[in-house]
Amino acid sequence: MNPNFSSTPGVQITMTRFNEVKYDAATKTADVGAGLTWDSVYAALDPLGVNVVGGRVPGIGVAGLTLGGGYSNQYGLAADNVVAFELVLPNGSVKVITDSDVDLFFALKGGFNNFGIVTKFTLKTYPQGQVWGGAVTLSEDAAVQINAATLKFFTEVTDPKAAIISSFDFEPSLNISVCSLLLFYDAPQPPAGMFDDFLLEGALVSNVSTRSFLSLVQAGPSDESIGRRGVFHNVPVATLEDSAFLNAVLNETLWRTLSLPSDAFVACSVELFLSSVLTHGGPSAYPPTRTIAYQPINVYFAWSLPSSDAFMFDAIQQSSARLTAVALKSGQDVANAPLYPNYAIFDTPVERMYGAGLGRLQRIKKGYDPLNVMGQAGGWKFR
């Protein structure tokens, strides 16, 4: 998503041979290779009746999501569920980093690849049975109802087993706007009525059912950037209790007459997390503060031609700025809210993601990588 983040002027190292998953029933942990995708991890753990906190769609890499944070209502961030990191330091030595190594353990939880190359994660596991959920796609006509249902869910549902993502999508080439939903409950059936407002008649697509967690992930939307160029950006908001912000999301994605290339695709995903999401761990590089659990609203633009790059980069930043302005106008103090680094656009200042903790991260980086070996790799850099 971010240009040059997966490249280097030095030696390019493929991690695909770090591909083992080993479950330890005694410690209730799993060793997971850094070259795996989450689908592979879930497939390995599914027969064992256990699971870990990871990505929700096919093809997402273990290392990037975990080193950038990774959100989960029930068990906190993916990074908060790491017991140990196996790390190749810039001097070539290998070290297992646990909470006894206060600085590096802090830095690797959200600090990406600034301190060496992680080759293995030891993750907490949790019992996993069948779940309920799936994807639902509705026409633009349902947008107002889905917006109201999303607001109601945010204000009323406090069950950590429940999750939704409401995404509003627009494709100019087809002149089509849709509401794309991902519904989830960590049990074979949700409480009666919890998701009824989202299960409307006339869905264009619906694969909601009781199934294994692996099946749920495999049935999810694949990477929408395949075959296109694309970029994310992040709009953190403190609350959705004011309907003005959700109305602005609709305006940006469904109803705004955007002067976009005909091959463009625009989406804004409202991901809901409980205020308790950050109470499962810490301290960590990201988030720099755990006093407020911001909702990491994800804005996504995609297109086909390199000639559209500059225009689309500018367009997504303008769109994110408009949404932020709506949150500010409604009284939310989000002008300096930390941006989620897994969603932030490539030119985001690292200060906006790591806040007051940046100085500490820079000191740790300098101590373990004085020659800036890891500066040759792409990604967010603590110079």
C-alpha positions in Angstrom: 0.0 0.0 0.0 2.8 2.4 0.8 5.4 2.8 -2.0 8.8 1.3 -1.3 7.8 -0.1 2.1 8.5 -3.6 0.9 11.8 -2.8 -0.9 15.3 -1.9 -0.1 18.5 -0.5 -1.7 20.3 -3.3 0.0 19.7 -7.1 0.0 16.1 -8.1 -0.4 15.4 -11.0 2.0 12.4 -13.3 1.5 11.0 -14.7 4.8 8.9 -17.5 3.3 11.1 -20.3 4.8 10.2 -19.1 8.3 7.0 -21.0 7.9 6.5 -23.2 10.9 3.6 -23.2 13.5 4.3 -25.1 16.7 1.7 -25.3 19.5 2.8 -25.8 23.1 -0.2 -27.1 25.1 1.6 -26.7 28.4 2.2 -23.0 28.0 -0.8 -22.3 25.7 1.4 -20.6 23.2 2.2 -21.0 19.6 5.5 -20.3 17.8 4.7 -18.7 14.5 7.2 -18.1 11.7 7.4 -14.5 10.4 7.1 -15.6 6.8 3.6 -16.9 7.2 0.2 -15.4 6.3 -2.6 -15.5 8.9 -4.6 -18.0 6.8 -1.8 -20.5 7.1 -1.5 -20.0 10.9 -5.3 -20.5 11.4 -5.2 -23.6 9.2 -2.4 -25.1 11.4 -4.2 -24.3 14.6 -7.7 -25.1 13.6 -7.5 -28.9 14.2 -6.1 -28.2 17.6 -9.1 -26.2 18.8 -7.1 -23.1 19.5 -6.4 -19.7 17.9 -4.3 -16.6 18.1 -5.1 -12.9 17.5 -4.3 -12.0 13.8 -5.7 -10.7 10.5 -9.3 -11.1 9.4 -8.9 -11.4 5.6 -6.8 -13.8 3.3 -3.3 -13.0 2.4 -2.3 -10.7 5.4 1.2 -11.3 6.6 1.9 -12.2 10.2 4.9 -10.0 10.7 3.6 -6.7 9.4 0.3 -6.8 11.2 1.8 -7.9 14.5 4.7 -5.4 14.5 2.3 -2.6 13.6 -0.3 -3.3 16.4 -3.2 -5.3 15.1 -6.7 -4.8 16.6 -9.0 -7.3 18.3 -12.0 -6.5 20.6 -11.8 -9.7 22.7 -8.1 -9.9 23.4 -6.6 -6.5 22.6 -3.9 -5.8 20.1 -2.1 -8.7 18.3 1.1 -7.1 19.6 -0.2 -7.4 23.2 -0.5 -11.1 22.7 3.2 -11.6 21.9 5.0 -13.5 24.6 8.4 -13.4 22.8 10.0 -12.2 19.6 13.0 -14.1 18.0 15.0 -11.2 16.7 18.1 -11.1 14.5 19.8 -7.9 15.6 21.7 -5.6 13.2 25.0 -7.0 14.5 24.0 -10.5 13.3 23.3 -12.0 16.7 20.1 -13.7 17.5 18.2 -12.8 20.7 14.8 -13.9 22.1 13.1 -10.8 23.4 10.6 -11.1 26.3 9.2 -8.7 28.8 12.4 -9.0 30.8 14.1 -7.0 28.0 12.0 -3.9 28.7 13.2 -1.6 25.9 13.1 -4.0 22.9 9.9 -5.7 24.1 8.3 -2.2 24.2 9.8 -1.1 20.9 8.8 -4.2 18.9 5.1 -3.9 19.9 4.2 -1.4 17.2 7.7 -0.3 16.2 8.0 -2.4 13.0 11.4 -3.4 11.5 13.6 -0.7 13.1 15.5 -2.9 15.5 16.3 -6.0 13.5 14.6 -8.8 11.7 11.9 -10.8 13.6 12.0 -14.4 12.5 9.5 -15.9 15.0 6.7 -14.8 17.3 5.5 -16.7 20.3 1.8 -15.9 20.7 -0.8 -16.5 23.4 -3.5 -18.9 22.2 -7.1 -19.1 23.2 -9.7 -21.9 22.8 -11.5 -21.7 19.5 -14.8 -23.4 18.6 -17.2 -22.6 15.8 -18.1 -18.9 15.1 -20.9 -17.1 13.5 -20.4 -14.5 10.8 -19.6 -13.6 7.2 -19.9 -10.9 4.6 -23.0 -9.0 3.5 -23.2 -6.6 0.6 -26.2 -4.3 0.2 -27.1 -1.7 -2.3 -26.8 2.1 -1.8 -30.4 2.2 -0.9 -29.6 0.6 2.5 -26.9 3.1 3.4 -29.0 5.2 5.8 -30.3 2.1 7.6 -26.8 0.6 7.9 -25.4 3.9 9.2 -28.1 4.0 11.9 -27.4 0.3 12.7 -23.7 1.0 13.0 -24.3 3.9 15.4 -26.7 1.8 17.5 -24.2 -1.1 17.6 -21.4 1.3 18.8 -23.5 2.8 21.5 -25.3 -0.4 22.8 -23.2 -3.5 22.2 -20.5 -4.2 24.8 -20.0 -7.9 24.2 -16.3 -8.4 23.3 -17.2 -11.5 21.3 -19.1 -9.3 18.8 -17.6 -7.3 16.0 -18.7 -5.5 12.8 -17.1 -3.5 10.0 -19.3 -1.3 8.0 -17.7 -0.3 4.7 -19.2 2.2 2.2 -17.8 1.8 -1.3 -18.0 3.7 -4.6 -16.7 2.6 -8.0 -17.0 5.4 -10.6 -16.5 3.2 -13.6 -19.7 1.2 -12.8 -21.4 4.2 -11.1 -22.1 1.7 -8.2 -22.2 2.4 -4.5 -22.6 -0.4 -2.0 -22.5 -1.1 1.7 -20.1 -3.9 2.5 -20.4 -5.5 5.9 -18.4 -8.0 7.9 -20.3 -9.5 10.8 -18.7 -11.7 13.5 -19.6 -13.4 16.8 -17.2 -15.7 18.6 -19.7 -18.5 19.2 -21.9 -20.7 17.0 -24.8 -18.2 17.4 -25.0 -14.6 18.5 -27.5 -13.4 21.1 -30.9 -13.0 19.6 -31.4 -9.7 17.8 -27.8 -8.4 18.0 -27.2 -8.3 14.3 -30.8 -8.0 13.0 -30.4 -4.4 11.9 -27.7 -5.5 9.4 -29.4 -8.6 8.0 -31.7 -6.7 5.6 -33.8 -8.2 2.9 -32.5 -8.1 -0.7 -28.8 -8.4 0.1 -26.6 -8.6 -3.1 -24.2 -11.0 -1.3 -24.6 -12.8 2.0 -22.5 -15.7 3.3 -23.2 -15.4 7.0 -23.4 -18.8 8.7 -22.1 -20.9 11.6 -18.6 -22.1 10.6 -15.0 -22.5 11.7 -12.9 -19.4 12.2 -10.7 -20.6 9.3 -13.8 -20.8 7.0 -14.8 -17.3 8.0 -11.4 -15.8 7.1 -11.3 -17.8 3.8 -14.7 -16.6 2.8 -13.8 -13.0 3.4 -12.9 -10.4 0.8 -9.5 -11.0 -0.7 -7.0 -8.2 -1.3 -8.9 -5.5 -3.2 -5.6 -4.0 -4.4 -4.7 -7.0 -6.6 -4.5 -5.7 -10.1 -4.7 -2.1 -9.0 -2.6 0.5 -7.3 -3.9 1.5 -3.9 -3.3 3.3 -0.7 -4.8 3.5 2.8 -5.1 6.4 5.2 -6.3 6.6 8.8 -8.8 8.9 10.5 -8.8 8.2 14.3 -12.0 9.2 16.1 -12.7 9.1 19.8 -16.4 8.3 19.5 -19.2 7.7 17.0 -22.0 8.8 19.3 -22.5 11.9 17.2 -24.1 10.8 13.9 -22.4 13.7 12.1 -19.2 11.7 11.5 -21.0 8.7 10.0 -23.0 10.9 7.8 -19.8 12.5 6.6 -18.4 9.0 5.8 -21.4 8.4 3.6 -20.9 11.8 1.9 -17.3 11.0 1.2 -17.8 7.5 -0.3 -21.4 7.2 -1.6 -22.9 10.5 -2.4 -20.0 12.9 -3.1 -19.4 13.7 -6.7 -15.7 13.0 -6.7 -13.7 14.0 -9.7 -11.9 10.7 -9.8 -10.4 8.6 -12.6 -12.9 6.2 -14.2 -10.8 3.3 -13.0 -10.9 4.4 -9.3 -12.4 2.7 -6.3 -13.1 4.4 -3.0 -14.0 2.9 0.4 -14.3 4.0 4.0 -14.4 1.3 6.6 -15.8 1.9 10.1 -14.3 -0.6 12.4 -15.8 -0.7 15.9 -13.7 -1.5 19.0 -14.6 -1.3 22.7 -13.1 1.2 25.0 -11.5 -1.8 26.7 -9.5 -2.8 23.7 -6.3 -1.2 25.0 -6.5 -2.7 28.5 -5.1 -6.1 27.6 -1.5 -5.1 27.5 1.1 -2.3 27.4 3.2 -0.3 27.4 4.0 -0.4 23.7 5.4 1.7 20.9 1.9 1.9 19.4 -0.3 3.2 20.7 1.8 5.8 22.5 -1.1 6.3 25.0 -3.8 4.0 26.2 -6.0 6.5 27.9 -8.4 6.7 24.8 -9.2 3.8 22.5 -9.5 5.6 19.2 -11.6 4.0 16.4 -9.1 3.5 13.5 -11.3 4.5 10.6 -9.8 3.2 7.4 -10.0 5.2 4.1 -8.9 3.3 1.0 -8.5 4.5 -2.6 -7.5 2.3 -5.5 -6.8 3.0 -9.2 -5.0 1.4 -12.2 -2.6 3.9 -13.9 0.7 5.2 -12.5 -0.2 8.5 -14.1 -3.0 8.9 -11.5 -0.7 8.4 -8.5 -0.2 12.0 -7.5 -3.8 12.9 -8.0 -5.1 9.9 -6.0 -2.5 10.5 -3.2 -3.8 14.0 -2.9 -7.4 13.0 -3.1 -7.2 10.5 -0.2 -5.4 13.0 2.0 -8.1 15.6 1.3 -10.8 13.1 2.0 -9.2 12.1 5.3 -8.8 15.8 6.2 -12.5 16.5 5.6 -13.5 13.6 7.9 -11.1 14.7 10.6 -12.5 18.2 10.3 -16.0 16.8 11.0 -14.8 15.0 14.1 -13.1 18.2 15.3 -16.2 20.3 14.7 -18.3 17.9 16.8 -16.0 18.5 19.7 -13.6 15.6 19.5 -10.0 16.3 20.4 -8.4 14.3 17.6 -6.1 16.9 15.9 -3.1 15.1 17.4 -4.7 11.6 17.9 -2.2 8.9 17.1 -2.6 7.4 13.6 -2.7 3.6 13.3 0.6 2.9 11.5 -0.8 -0.1 9.6 -3.2 2.2 7.9 -1.3 5.5 7.7 -0.3 6.9 4.3 3.3 6.8 3.4 4.2 10.4 4.1 2.7 10.5 7.6 5.2 12.0 10.1 6.3 9.3 12.6 5.4 11.8 15.4 1.7 11.4 14.4 1.9 7.7 15.1 4.2 7.5 18.1 3.7 10.8 19.9 5.8 11.4 23.0 7.2 7.8 22.8 9.2 8.6 19.6 12.2 9.9 21.6 12.5 6.6 23.5 12.2 4.6 20.3 14.9 6.6 18.6 17.2 6.0 21.6 16.5 2.3 21.5 17.1 2.2 17.7 20.4 4.1 18.0 21.6 1.7 20.8 20.9 -1.5 18.9 21.5 -0.2 15.3 24.2 2.5 15.5 25.1 2.0 11.8 21.5 2.2 10.7 21.5 -1.2 9.0 17.7 -1.4 9.3 17.5 2.0 7.6 18.1 0.2 4.3 14.7 -1.5 4.6 11.4 0.2 3.8 8.8 1.2 6.3 8.4 3.7 9.1 11.8 4.8 10.3 13.0 6.2 13.7 16.0 8.2 12.5 
